[in-house]
Amino acid sequence: MGRGQNIEPTEAPELGWTKQELMDSGDISAKTFDLLRKAARVKGPSHGGLTHIYSADDVVALVLKGEGGTFSERAGAAAAAWRALLEAERIYMEPRVPKRAARVRNR
């Protein structure tokens, strides 16, 4: 194990989910998770950190970013799985509002 790497959870596990748990439930890679995390502006470990704990607020931010915009293809299924994790802990979010279809202009 390299200097500065820690295999112990950074917080009490009852306060959230680890990166590994979120990646497994969402069935996404670490690279996709980190891209989504950075786009959602959620703080994370400097390197690695599969045992880093993410709070419910962090997961809500990940769900909102995963359901919309450029991440809906890559992380849409993961966002749905994370929404189920939140609901299992009795944390409810507003339902996702689908995007309106683009208006077609007649010329």
Backbone as ProteinMPNN parsed JSONL, in Angstrom:
{"seq_chain_A": "MGRGQNIEPTEAPELGWTKQELMDSGDISAKTFDLLRKAARVKGPSHGGLTHIYSADDVVALVLKGEGGTFSERAGAAAAAWRALLEAERIYMEPRVPKRAARVRNR", "coords_chain_A": {"N_chain_A": [[0.848, -1.166, 0.0], [0.618, 2.171, -0.868], [2.059, 5.33, 0.204], [-0.057, 7.421, 2.068], [-2.374, 6.187, 1.264], [-5.367, 4.743, 2.321], [-7.084, 2.06, 3.726], [-9.222, 1.934, 5.348], [-12.616, 2.923, 6.009], [-13.465, 6.383, 5.511], [-15.272, 7.709, 7.069], [-17.944, 7.098, 9.427], [-19.601, 4.119, 8.526], [-22.415, 4.048, 8.561], [-23.272, 6.482, 7.778], [-23.476, 6.842, 5.072], [-22.677, 5.715, 1.725], [-20.126, 3.65, 0.31], [-17.692, 4.238, -2.277], [-17.251, 1.918, -3.714], [-19.619, 0.454, -3.199], [-21.496, 2.108, -4.454], [-20.589, 2.025, -7.112], [-20.925, -0.702, -7.658], [-23.715, -1.077, -7.293], [-24.698, 0.634, -9.231], [-23.553, -0.39, -11.469], [-21.323, 0.673, -12.942], [-18.175, 1.854, -14.227], [-15.093, 2.779, -12.53], [-13.923, 4.965, -13.725], [-16.05, 6.224, -15.115], [-17.659, 6.79, -12.918], [-16.025, 8.625, -11.53], [-15.865, 10.697, -13.427], [-18.548, 11.509, -13.458], [-18.848, 12.228, -10.77], [-17.085, 14.405, -10.555], [-18.274, 16.171, -12.362], [-20.646, 16.633, -11.042], [-19.712, 18.061, -8.99], [-18.915, 16.923, -6.535], [-17.079, 16.266, -3.684], [-14.224, 14.133, -3.391], [-11.929, 11.38, -2.784], [-8.355, 11.913, -3.136], [-6.966, 10.032, -4.632], [-7.765, 6.851, -5.887], [-9.497, 5.265, -3.406], [-11.761, 3.468, -2.842], [-13.122, 2.954, -0.563], [-14.069, 5.327, 0.314], [-16.508, 7.332, 1.855], [-19.662, 8.399, 0.759], [-22.065, 10.841, 1.329], [-25.68, 11.122, 1.828], [-26.506, 13.498, 0.662], [-24.478, 13.866, -1.222], [-24.971, 11.681, -2.892], [-27.493, 12.35, -3.843], [-26.825, 14.578, -5.416], [-25.263, 13.256, -7.331], [-27.202, 11.62, -8.515], [-28.943, 13.525, -9.655], [-27.228, 14.714, -11.546], [-26.572, 12.483, -13.06], [-28.974, 11.808, -14.242], [-29.529, 13.758, -16.072], [-28.617, 15.843, -18.875], [-25.424, 15.395, -20.425], [-24.738, 13.01, -19.282], [-26.808, 11.217, -19.189], [-26.964, 8.979, -20.857], [-24.724, 7.353, -20.182], [-24.853, 7.166, -17.366], [-27.472, 6.916, -16.612], [-28.873, 4.547, -15.864], [-27.448, 3.917, -13.578], [-28.08, 6.101, -11.972], [-30.773, 5.606, -11.508], [-30.57, 3.279, -9.973], [-29.216, 4.302, -7.759], [-31.105, 6.049, -6.832], [-32.957, 4.221, -5.881], [-31.442, 3.17, -3.765], [-31.4, 5.395, -2.077], [-34.136, 5.627, -1.524], [-34.522, 3.286, -0.107], [-33.404, 3.999, 2.273], [-35.25, 5.736, 3.153], [-35.13, 8.28, 2.017], [-36.401, 10.523, -0.009], [-36.667, 11.721, -3.315], [-37.741, 14.266, -5.616], [-39.723, 13.213, -8.395], [-38.176, 12.44, -11.52], [-38.228, 14.758, -14.121], [-39.021, 14.39, -17.395], [-37.217, 15.462, -20.304], [-38.412, 17.913, -22.608], [-39.365, 17.308, -25.952], [-37.488, 18.453, -28.732], [-38.532, 21.297, -30.522], [-39.79, 21.178, -33.769], [-39.202, 23.112, -36.495], [-41.035, 24.392, -39.134], [-40.066, 25.106, -42.39]], "CA_chain_A": [[0.0, 0.0, 0.0], [1.426, 3.377, -0.993], [1.946, 6.357, 1.221], [-1.261, 8.231, 1.984], [-3.547, 5.395, 0.92], [-6.0, 4.216, 3.507], [-8.093, 1.066, 3.368], [-10.327, 2.077, 6.284], [-13.58, 3.957, 5.596], [-13.086, 7.702, 5.996], [-16.281, 8.142, 8.023], [-18.745, 5.974, 9.908], [-20.327, 3.573, 7.365], [-23.86, 4.268, 8.608], [-23.567, 7.828, 7.301], [-23.557, 6.908, 3.616], [-22.279, 4.564, 0.933], [-18.76, 3.726, -0.198], [-17.58, 4.34, -3.735], [-17.409, 0.559, -4.239], [-21.042, 0.119, -3.147], [-22.194, 2.877, -5.485], [-20.207, 1.508, -8.427], [-21.537, -2.026, -7.821], [-25.162, -0.971, -7.459], [-24.967, 1.314, -10.49], [-22.903, -1.147, -12.541], [-20.505, 1.553, -13.765], [-16.741, 1.768, -13.965], [-14.533, 3.825, -11.681], [-13.684, 6.139, -14.565], [-17.336, 6.882, -15.325], [-18.074, 7.318, -11.619], [-15.242, 9.818, -11.226], [-16.312, 11.757, -14.346], [-19.842, 11.96, -12.969], [-18.627, 12.876, -9.477], [-16.476, 15.718, -10.791], [-19.273, 17.016, -13.014], [-21.643, 16.983, -10.026], [-18.979, 18.847, -7.988], [-18.908, 16.203, -5.262], [-15.705, 16.029, -3.223], [-13.857, 12.738, -3.291], [-10.532, 11.179, -2.401], [-7.399, 12.386, -4.133], [-6.555, 8.926, -5.497], [-8.345, 5.563, -5.485], [-10.533, 5.53, -2.423], [-12.986, 2.686, -2.987], [-13.815, 2.935, 0.725], [-14.497, 6.688, 0.657], [-17.944, 7.37, 2.119], [-20.423, 9.49, 0.16], [-23.276, 11.085, 2.106], [-26.93, 11.127, 1.067], [-26.508, 14.719, -0.165], [-23.593, 13.602, -2.35], [-25.646, 10.746, -3.801], [-28.555, 13.119, -4.507], [-26.17, 15.361, -6.473], [-24.881, 12.315, -8.384], [-28.426, 11.199, -9.209], [-29.42, 14.626, -10.49], [-26.315, 14.88, -12.679], [-26.643, 11.277, -13.886], [-30.24, 11.732, -14.977], [-29.693, 14.812, -17.058], [-27.488, 16.319, -19.656], [-24.587, 14.5, -21.212], [-24.495, 11.754, -18.584], [-28.003, 10.385, -19.135], [-26.712, 7.697, -21.525], [-23.751, 6.548, -19.449], [-25.141, 6.992, -15.944], [-28.915, 6.918, -16.354], [-29.24, 3.343, -15.104], [-26.822, 4.037, -12.258], [-28.868, 7.083, -11.221], [-31.994, 4.922, -11.067], [-30.185, 2.369, -8.887], [-28.892, 5.122, -6.587], [-32.399, 6.552, -6.337], [-33.509, 3.113, -5.091], [-30.671, 3.133, -2.511], [-31.889, 6.486, -1.241], [-35.493, 5.301, -1.08], [-34.405, 2.246, 0.915], [-33.061, 4.704, 3.517], [-36.346, 6.688, 3.347], [-34.768, 9.607, 1.511], [-37.144, 10.592, -1.256], [-36.404, 12.85, -4.201], [-38.829, 14.519, -6.543], [-39.572, 12.395, -9.606], [-37.458, 13.045, -12.63], [-39.076, 15.353, -15.15], [-38.371, 14.152, -18.688], [-37.007, 16.616, -21.174], [-39.357, 18.082, -23.713], [-38.795, 17.079, -27.275], [-37.146, 19.685, -29.447], [-39.564, 21.731, -31.463], [-39.407, 21.132, -35.183], [-39.694, 24.3, -37.176], [-41.306, 24.238, -40.568], [-39.451, 26.181, -43.187]], "C_chain_A": [[0.895, 1.23, 0.0], [1.175, 4.376, 0.122], [0.678, 7.182, 1.01], [-2.505, 7.458, 1.609], [-4.074, 4.722, 2.174], [-7.066, 3.22, 3.082], [-9.288, 1.115, 4.309], [-11.308, 3.123, 5.755], [-13.237, 5.3, 6.238], [-14.075, 8.24, 7.023], [-17.002, 6.901, 8.526], [-19.593, 5.433, 8.763], [-21.834, 3.811, 7.397], [-24.255, 5.651, 8.087], [-23.664, 7.918, 5.784], [-23.136, 5.608, 2.967], [-20.849, 4.75, 0.458], [-18.8, 3.836, -1.716], [-17.798, 2.96, -4.354], [-18.879, 0.148, -4.254], [-21.818, 0.851, -4.243], [-21.866, 2.369, -6.885], [-20.863, 0.147, -8.676], [-23.039, -1.918, -8.058], [-25.525, -0.309, -8.784], [-24.393, 0.625, -11.7], [-22.169, -0.213, -13.51], [-19.046, 1.414, -13.353], [-16.295, 2.912, -13.068], [-14.31, 5.102, -12.481], [-14.974, 6.925, -14.789], [-17.834, 7.508, -14.025], [-17.338, 8.619, -11.316], [-15.59, 10.979, -12.153], [-17.627, 12.367, -13.859], [-19.684, 12.733, -11.66], [-18.061, 14.285, -9.667], [-17.465, 16.673, -11.458], [-20.339, 17.472, -12.026], [-21.036, 17.824, -8.909], [-19.086, 18.249, -6.596], [-17.461, 15.92, -4.9], [-15.458, 14.535, -3.098], [-12.413, 12.605, -2.861], [-9.598, 11.633, -3.511], [-6.994, 11.281, -5.1], [-7.178, 7.64, -4.985], [-9.553, 5.779, -4.604], [-11.824, 4.768, -2.612], [-13.773, 2.623, -1.684], [-14.235, 4.324, 1.171], [-16.013, 6.707, 0.788], [-18.564, 8.613, 1.477], [-21.741, 9.621, 0.918], [-24.504, 11.045, 1.199], [-27.003, 12.363, 0.173], [-25.62, 14.552, -1.392], [-24.276, 12.702, -3.375], [-26.791, 11.445, -4.529], [-27.965, 13.936, -5.656], [-25.752, 14.46, -7.633], [-26.086, 11.869, -9.195], [-28.905, 12.306, -10.15], [-28.535, 14.824, -11.713], [-26.4, 13.68, -13.619], [-27.905, 11.183, -14.714], [-30.352, 12.764, -16.094], [-28.436, 15.1, -17.843], [-26.734, 15.225, -20.384], [-24.37, 13.145, -20.547], [-25.691, 10.813, -18.593], [-27.807, 9.037, -19.829], [-25.826, 6.793, -20.698], [-24.194, 6.217, -18.029], [-26.626, 6.995, -15.622], [-29.367, 5.732, -15.534], [-28.654, 3.389, -13.698], [-27.612, 5.012, -11.389], [-30.159, 6.455, -10.703], [-31.695, 3.979, -9.909], [-29.871, 3.153, -7.616], [-30.144, 5.741, -5.989], [-33.065, 5.485, -5.467], [-32.77, 2.965, -3.761], [-31.16, 4.214, -1.55], [-33.273, 6.179, -0.685], [-35.492, 4.205, -0.037], [-34.066, 2.847, 2.279], [-34.103, 5.775, 3.856], [-35.95, 8.131, 3.036], [-35.386, 9.694, 0.122], [-36.802, 11.868, -2.013], [-37.642, 13.071, -5.057], [-38.632, 13.654, -7.778], [-38.885, 13.17, -10.711], [-38.45, 13.562, -13.654], [-38.389, 15.137, -16.487], [-38.245, 15.434, -19.492], [-38.098, 16.689, -22.227], [-38.632, 17.806, -25.015], [-38.522, 18.42, -27.941], [-38.248, 20.026, -30.442], [-39.003, 21.699, -32.871], [-40.04, 22.331, -35.859], [-39.897, 24.004, -38.649], [-40.682, 25.398, -41.308], [-40.047, 26.229, -44.535]], "O_chain_A": [[1.833, 1.314, 0.792], [0.207, 4.271, 0.875], [0.382, 7.592, -0.112], [-3.6, 8.019, 1.633], [-3.309, 4.197, 2.982], [-7.86, 3.498, 2.183], [-10.272, 0.408, 4.089], [-10.896, 4.098, 5.127], [-12.773, 5.347, 7.377], [-13.734, 9.15, 7.778], [-16.705, 5.785, 8.099], [-20.252, 6.217, 8.08], [-22.474, 3.779, 6.346], [-25.442, 5.954, 7.969], [-23.918, 9.003, 5.261], [-23.223, 4.539, 3.57], [-20.407, 5.876, 0.229], [-19.82, 3.558, -2.348], [-18.45, 2.838, -5.391], [-19.338, -0.448, -5.228], [-22.696, 0.27, -4.881], [-22.744, 2.288, -7.744], [-21.309, -0.125, -9.791], [-23.577, -2.596, -8.933], [-26.54, -0.648, -9.393], [-24.698, 0.995, -12.833], [-22.356, -0.285, -14.725], [-18.733, 0.92, -12.27], [-17.021, 3.886, -12.872], [-14.491, 6.202, -11.958], [-14.987, 8.149, -14.666], [-18.366, 8.618, -14.027], [-17.951, 9.6, -10.896], [-15.61, 12.129, -11.715], [-17.794, 13.586, -13.851], [-20.315, 13.772, -11.468], [-18.502, 15.234, -9.02], [-17.483, 17.863, -11.143], [-20.875, 18.573, -12.154], [-21.739, 18.251, -7.994], [-19.313, 18.953, -5.612], [-16.703, 15.394, -5.715], [-16.356, 13.768, -2.748], [-11.744, 13.606, -2.602], [-9.991, 11.727, -4.674], [-6.707, 11.556, -6.266], [-7.129, 7.359, -3.787], [-10.525, 6.411, -5.018], [-12.897, 5.367, -2.55], [-14.955, 2.28, -1.689], [-14.712, 4.49, 2.294], [-16.722, 6.167, -0.06], [-18.061, 9.726, 1.629], [-22.448, 8.634, 1.125], [-24.392, 10.948, -0.023], [-27.505, 12.287, -0.948], [-25.956, 15.032, -2.475], [-24.173, 12.932, -4.58], [-27.038, 11.167, -5.703], [-28.539, 13.983, -6.744], [-25.871, 14.853, -8.794], [-26.008, 11.751, -10.417], [-29.233, 12.044, -11.307], [-29.042, 15.076, -12.806], [-26.31, 13.838, -14.836], [-27.913, 10.551, -15.77], [-31.205, 12.632, -16.972], [-27.343, 14.649, -17.502], [-27.317, 14.265, -20.889], [-23.867, 12.221, -21.187], [-25.6, 9.71, -18.055], [-28.424, 8.049, -19.431], [-26.122, 5.611, -20.524], [-23.942, 5.116, -17.539], [-26.995, 7.07, -14.45], [-30.16, 5.885, -14.606], [-29.291, 2.95, -12.74], [-27.792, 4.77, -10.195], [-30.587, 6.742, -9.585], [-32.48, 3.888, -8.965], [-30.22, 2.72, -6.517], [-30.23, 5.935, -4.777], [-33.666, 5.802, -4.44], [-33.391, 2.669, -2.739], [-31.314, 3.968, -0.354], [-33.551, 6.439, 0.486], [-36.363, 4.181, 0.834], [-34.399, 2.274, 3.316], [-33.88, 6.615, 4.729], [-36.381, 9.07, 3.705], [-34.945, 9.019, -0.808], [-36.666, 12.943, -1.429], [-38.48, 12.182, -5.205], [-37.497, 13.387, -8.171], [-39.004, 14.391, -10.814], [-39.405, 12.87, -14.009], [-37.288, 15.643, -16.701], [-39.053, 16.355, -19.373], [-38.631, 15.674, -22.673], [-37.432, 18.047, -25.144], [-39.244, 19.394, -27.729], [-38.809, 19.155, -31.105], [-37.882, 22.141, -33.123], [-41.252, 22.533, -35.801], [-39.031, 23.435, -39.314], [-40.775, 26.546, -40.874], [-39.661, 27.066, -45.351]]}, "name": "protein", "num_of_chains": 1, "seq": "MGRGQNIEPTEAPELGWTKQELMDSGDISAKTFDLLRKAARVKGPSHGGLTHIYSADDVVALVLKGEGGTFSERAGAAAAAWRALLEAERIYMEPRVPKRAARVRNR"}
